[in-house]
Amino acid sequence: TSIAILDALNAFEGKVIEVHISNVHQREAFRHHSYVSLRADGVIAGLGTQGYHAALEAIMAAAK
């Protein structure tokens, strides 16, 4: 990810959940670092597309 994305996320005041379809820690080493993680309130990895559903559920629960 780019530092520009991190800058944009830092300007955003809402919750941020980073989602990876695959488990990035089982992949190449260069995928193990994420600038988004520096701002994210949570990270979901390896759940396939269900990770997006889990992220939305987490954000909605935090908003209550």
Phi, psi and omega per residue, in radians:
T1 nan 2.861 -3.077
S2 -1.787 2.780 3.082
I3 -1.172 -0.502 3.099
A4 -1.082 -0.670 3.092
I5 -1.150 -0.727 3.086
L6 -1.047 -0.757 3.111
D7 -1.042 -0.747 3.119
A8 -1.131 -0.732 3.126
L9 -1.142 -0.622 3.110
N10 -1.137 -0.462 3.103
A11 -1.424 -0.255 -3.121
F12 -1.534 2.312 -3.066
E13 -1.639 -0.113 -3.102
G14 -1.485 3.123 3.084
K15 -1.200 2.536 3.094
V16 -2.219 2.168 3.053
I17 -2.059 2.112 3.094
E18 -1.477 2.269 -3.102
V19 -2.139 2.276 3.018
H20 -2.135 2.228 3.136
I21 -1.114 -0.746 3.121
S22 -1.727 2.948 3.042
N23 -1.463 1.756 -3.052
V24 -1.107 -0.382 -3.126
H25 -1.356 -0.177 3.033
Q26 -1.675 0.056 -3.086
R27 -1.921 -2.861 -3.070
E28 -1.033 2.584 -3.072
A29 -1.028 -0.595 -3.107
F30 -1.148 -0.285 3.114
R31 -1.493 -0.100 -3.050
H32 -1.353 -0.319 3.133
H33 -1.816 2.369 3.117
S34 -2.405 2.224 3.046
Y35 -1.192 -0.542 3.118
V36 -1.051 -0.643 -3.130
S37 -1.048 -0.456 3.122
L38 -1.147 -0.411 -3.122
R39 -1.928 -0.363 -3.010
A40 -1.141 2.489 3.027
D41 -1.435 -0.320 3.120
G42 -2.841 2.797 3.121
V43 -2.324 2.313 3.080
I44 -2.127 2.230 -3.123
A45 -2.462 2.526 2.988
G46 1.464 0.148 -3.138
L47 -1.712 0.164 -3.059
G48 1.165 -2.689 -3.125
T49 -1.211 -0.251 3.060
Q50 -1.140 -0.321 3.081
G51 -1.054 -0.600 3.105
Y52 -1.163 -0.711 3.085
H53 -1.084 -0.788 3.135
A54 -1.077 -0.683 3.128
A55 -1.134 -0.765 3.112
L56 -1.113 -0.707 3.091
E57 -1.062 -0.743 -3.138
A58 -1.130 -0.731 3.137
I59 -1.167 -0.729 3.118
M60 -1.145 -0.678 3.119
A61 -1.141 -0.662 3.139
A62 -1.214 -0.466 -3.112
A63 -1.360 -0.255 -3.102
K64 -1.366 nan nan
